[in-house]
């Protein structure tokens, strides 16, 4: 006889792995955002110490970095909310297989839009 989903530990372990993957994604976004933000500062310092290079600052890297850090925070918070809801649904037996997560789809679309905007920016700026 097969175990019910709420009693099968593999279901909880799979949910835990998914949760940890989302946390890694959020932390990765935070790390990349920090690096992007600090890279603009590095470029300003290099251009200030080299007398032949004009100081060119747009501040775009700082705001892009801050936006990526913020997006990483949103990913982590939504991962926590989603995981708590999922575990509650599994525990109460109200979980329905095949349900699309609105959070996951929204974050995926947002990440795709950020990637597209960065690609356009990088192709236009030389």
Backbone as numpy.savetxt, mean C-alpha at the origin, in Angstrom:
# Nx Ny Nz CAx CAy CAz Cx Cy Cz
-16.26 -37.33 7.35 -17.09 -36.15 7.35 -16.20 -34.90 7.35
-16.58 -33.90 6.59 -15.77 -32.69 6.43 -16.08 -31.70 7.55
-15.03 -31.01 7.99 -15.20 -30.00 9.05 -15.90 -28.77 8.50
-16.65 -28.11 9.35 -17.24 -26.83 8.97 -16.13 -25.79 8.87
-16.34 -24.77 8.04 -15.31 -23.76 7.80 -14.89 -23.06 9.09
-15.84 -22.85 10.01 -15.49 -22.14 11.25 -14.65 -22.98 12.19
-14.55 -24.30 11.96 -13.76 -25.17 12.82 -12.46 -25.62 12.16
-12.29 -25.34 10.90 -11.10 -25.78 10.17 -9.98 -24.76 10.36
-8.88 -25.13 11.01 -7.81 -24.15 11.26 -7.13 -23.67 9.98
-7.21 -24.43 8.89 -6.59 -24.00 7.64 -7.22 -22.71 7.11
-8.50 -22.55 7.37 -9.20 -21.33 6.92 -8.65 -20.12 7.66
-8.48 -20.24 8.96 -7.94 -19.14 9.75 -6.48 -18.85 9.38
-5.72 -19.90 9.12 -4.32 -19.70 8.74 -4.21 -19.03 7.37
-5.09 -19.38 6.46 -5.10 -18.71 5.15 -5.47 -17.23 5.30
-6.43 -16.95 6.17 -6.81 -15.56 6.43 -5.65 -14.79 7.05
-4.91 -15.45 7.92 -3.75 -14.83 8.57 -2.65 -14.53 7.54
-2.41 -15.45 6.63 -1.39 -15.23 5.58 -1.79 -14.07 4.68
-3.06 -14.00 4.34 -3.53 -12.90 3.50 -3.38 -11.57 4.23
-3.73 -11.56 5.50 -3.59 -10.35 6.32 -2.14 -9.89 6.36
-1.23 -10.84 6.59 0.19 -10.49 6.65 0.71 -10.00 5.30
0.19 -10.53 4.21 0.59 -10.06 2.89 0.15 -8.62 2.68
-1.05 -8.28 3.12 -1.51 -6.89 3.01 -0.68 -5.96 3.89
-0.31 -6.43 5.08 0.55 -5.61 5.93 1.91 -5.37 5.29
2.47 -6.40 4.65 3.74 -6.22 3.94 3.60 -5.22 2.81
2.48 -5.26 2.11 2.24 -4.31 1.03 2.19 -2.89 1.58
1.47 -2.70 2.68 1.39 -1.37 3.29 2.74 -0.88 3.77
3.50 -1.76 4.41 4.83 -1.36 4.87 5.77 -1.06 3.70
5.62 -1.81 2.61 6.40 -1.53 1.41 6.08 -0.17 0.84
4.80 0.19 0.80 4.40 1.52 0.32 4.97 2.61 1.22
4.94 2.39 2.51 5.48 3.38 3.44 6.98 3.54 3.21
7.70 2.43 3.05 9.14 2.50 2.80 9.49 3.19 1.50
8.77 2.86 0.43 9.02 3.50 -0.86 8.67 4.98 -0.79
7.58 5.30 -0.12 7.21 6.71 0.03 8.26 7.51 0.77
8.81 6.91 1.82 9.87 7.59 2.56 11.09 7.79 1.67
11.46 6.77 0.91 12.63 6.87 0.02 12.41 7.92 -1.07
11.23 7.96 -1.64 10.93 8.97 -2.68 11.01 10.36 -2.09
10.46 10.54 -0.91 10.47 11.84 -0.27 11.91 12.30 0.05
12.71 11.41 0.57 14.10 11.76 0.91 14.98 11.90 -0.33
14.63 11.25 -1.43 15.44 11.37 -2.64 15.40 12.79 -3.18
14.27 13.45 -3.09 14.18 14.86 -3.52 15.10 15.73 -2.68
15.16 15.47 -1.39 16.07 16.22 -0.52 17.52 15.95 -0.91
17.83 14.70 -1.22 19.19 14.34 -1.65 19.56 15.08 -2.93
18.66 15.15 -3.89 18.96 15.85 -5.14 19.17 17.34 -4.92
18.41 17.93 -4.02 18.61 19.36 -3.70 19.97 19.59 -3.07
20.38 18.69 -2.18 21.68 18.83 -1.53 22.82 18.69 -2.54
22.69 17.73 -3.45 23.73 17.54 -4.47 23.83 18.76 -5.36
22.69 19.30 -5.79 22.74 20.46 -6.68 23.23 21.71 -5.94
23.02 21.78 -4.63 23.49 22.94 -3.87 25.00 22.89 -3.67
25.58 21.71 -3.59 27.02 21.60 -3.36 27.82 21.64 -4.66
27.18 21.45 -5.78 27.86 21.52 -7.07 27.62 22.90 -7.67
28.68 23.70 -7.86 28.48 25.08 -8.28 27.95 25.23 -9.71
28.15 24.25 -10.56 27.74 24.39 -11.96 26.28 23.99 -12.20
25.69 23.28 -11.26 24.31 22.83 -11.43 23.35 23.85 -10.82
22.32 24.21 -11.58 21.32 25.11 -10.99 20.46 24.34 -9.97
20.04 25.05 -8.95 19.18 24.42 -7.94 17.78 24.36 -8.50
17.31 23.14 -8.70 15.99 22.93 -9.30 15.14 22.14 -8.31
14.17 22.80 -7.72 13.30 22.11 -6.77 11.85 22.27 -7.20
11.16 21.16 -7.26 9.73 21.21 -7.54 8.91 20.82 -6.32
9.53 20.08 -5.41 8.81 19.62 -4.23 7.88 18.47 -4.52
7.83 18.02 -5.78 6.92 16.95 -6.15 7.30 15.63 -5.49
8.59 15.39 -5.34 8.99 14.12 -4.73 8.56 14.06 -3.26
8.60 15.19 -2.59 8.17 15.20 -1.19 6.68 14.86 -1.09
5.86 15.49 -1.92 4.42 15.23 -1.85 4.06 13.84 -2.36
4.80 13.36 -3.36 4.57 12.00 -3.83 4.93 11.00 -2.73
6.04 11.24 -2.06 6.44 10.36 -0.96 5.45 10.37 0.17
4.96 11.55 0.52 3.96 11.65 1.60 2.68 10.93 1.19
2.29 11.07 -0.08 1.08 10.39 -0.55 1.25 8.87 -0.50
2.42 8.38 -0.85 2.67 6.94 -0.78 2.69 6.43 0.66
3.26 7.21 1.56 3.22 6.84 2.98 1.78 6.80 3.47
1.00 7.82 3.11 -0.41 7.84 3.49 -1.18 6.67 2.93
-0.88 6.31 1.68 -1.54 5.17 1.07 -1.15 3.88 1.79
0.10 3.77 2.21 0.52 2.60 2.98 -0.22 2.49 4.30
-0.45 3.63 4.94 -1.21 3.63 6.19 -2.65 3.19 5.94
-3.25 3.69 4.86 -4.62 3.30 4.52 -4.70 1.80 4.24
-3.71 1.27 3.52 -3.68 -0.17 3.23 -3.60 -0.96 4.53
-2.75 -0.55 5.45 -2.62 -1.29 6.72 -3.89 -1.22 7.56
-4.49 -0.05 7.63 -5.72 0.09 8.42 -6.85 -0.73 7.80
-6.98 -0.67 6.48 -8.05 -1.45 5.84 -7.78 -2.94 5.95
-6.52 -3.36 5.97 -6.19 -4.77 6.16 -6.62 -5.24 7.55
-6.39 -4.41 8.54 -6.79 -4.77 9.91 -8.31 -4.88 9.99
-9.02 -3.89 9.44 -10.48 -3.91 9.48 -11.02 -5.14 8.76
-10.49 -5.41 7.58 -10.95 -6.56 6.80 -10.67 -7.88 7.52
-9.50 -7.99 8.12 -9.14 -9.23 8.82 -10.05 -9.46 10.03
-10.29 -8.42 10.80 -11.15 -8.56 11.98 -12.57 -8.97 11.56
-13.08 -8.35 10.50 -14.42 -8.72 10.02 -14.45 -10.17 9.52
-13.42 -10.55 8.79 -13.38 -11.91 8.25 -13.32 -12.95 9.37
-12.47 -12.72 10.36 -12.38 -13.67 11.48 -13.70 -13.74 12.24
-14.35 -12.59 12.40 -15.65 -12.59 13.08 -16.68 -13.38 12.26
-16.68 -13.17 10.93 -17.62 -13.91 10.08 -17.33 -15.41 10.12
-16.06 -15.78 10.11 -15.71 -17.20 10.19 -16.14 -17.81 11.52
-15.93 -17.05 12.60 -16.28 -17.55 13.93 -17.79 -17.71 14.10
-18.55 -16.80 13.52 -20.00 -16.85 13.69 -20.69 -17.71 12.63
-19.94 -18.14 11.63 -20.52 -18.98 10.59 -21.29 -18.20 9.53
-21.07 -16.88 9.44 -21.79 -16.06 8.47 -20.95 -15.74 7.23
-19.77 -16.31 7.15 -18.90 -16.05 6.00 -19.49 -16.67 4.75
-19.47 -15.91 3.64 -19.98 -16.39 2.36 -18.81 -16.43 1.38
-18.58 -17.59 0.79 -17.47 -17.74 -0.17 -17.75 -16.95 -1.44
-16.69 -16.40 -2.01 -16.80 -15.72 -3.29 -17.23 -14.27 -3.22
-17.36 -13.73 -2.04 -17.76 -12.33 -1.90 -16.56 -11.44 -2.23
-16.79 -10.42 -3.04 -15.72 -9.49 -3.44 -15.51 -8.47 -2.33
-14.25 -8.24 -1.99 -13.91 -7.25 -0.97 -13.83 -5.87 -1.62
-14.68 -4.98 -1.20 -14.70 -3.62 -1.74 -13.39 -2.91 -1.42
-12.86 -3.13 -0.22 -11.59 -2.51 0.17 -10.46 -2.92 -0.77
-10.38 -4.19 -1.05 -9.31 -4.70 -1.89 -9.39 -4.13 -3.29
-10.59 -4.09 -3.85 -10.76 -3.55 -5.19 -10.44 -2.07 -5.22
-10.90 -1.32 -4.22 -10.63 0.12 -4.18 -9.14 0.41 -4.04
-8.46 -0.33 -3.19 -7.03 -0.12 -3.01 -6.27 -0.51 -4.28
-6.68 -1.58 -4.93 -6.06 -1.98 -6.19 -6.20 -0.93 -7.26
-7.39 -0.36 -7.40 -7.61 0.70 -8.38 -6.80 1.94 -8.03
-6.75 2.29 -6.75 -5.98 3.45 -6.31 -4.48 3.25 -6.59
-3.96 2.06 -6.30 -2.55 1.78 -6.58 -2.26 1.82 -8.08
-3.18 1.32 -8.88 -3.00 1.38 -10.33 -2.99 2.83 -10.81
-3.86 3.66 -10.26 -3.90 5.07 -10.64 -2.61 5.79 -10.24
-2.09 5.49 -9.06 -0.83 6.09 -8.62 0.31 5.65 -9.54
0.35 4.38 -9.88 1.38 3.88 -10.79 1.28 4.52 -12.16
0.08 4.68 -12.67 -0.11 5.33 -13.97 0.31 6.78 -13.92
-0.05 7.49 -12.86 0.35 8.89 -12.73 1.86 9.02 -12.65
2.51 8.12 -11.92 3.97 8.17 -11.83 4.62 7.85 -13.17
4.05 6.92 -13.93 4.59 6.59 -15.25 4.46 7.78 -16.21
3.32 8.45 -16.17 3.13 9.63 -17.02 4.10 10.73 -16.61
4.24 10.95 -15.32 5.16 11.98 -14.85 6.59 11.68 -15.28
7.02 10.44 -15.10 8.38 10.07 -15.45 8.64 10.14 -16.95
7.61 9.90 -17.76 7.80 9.99 -19.20 7.81 11.43 -19.69
7.20 12.35 -18.95 7.15 13.75 -19.37 8.33 14.57 -18.85
8.90 14.18 -17.73 10.00 14.92 -17.13 11.32 14.26 -17.52
12.23 15.06 -17.98 13.53 14.51 -18.42 14.61 14.91 -17.48
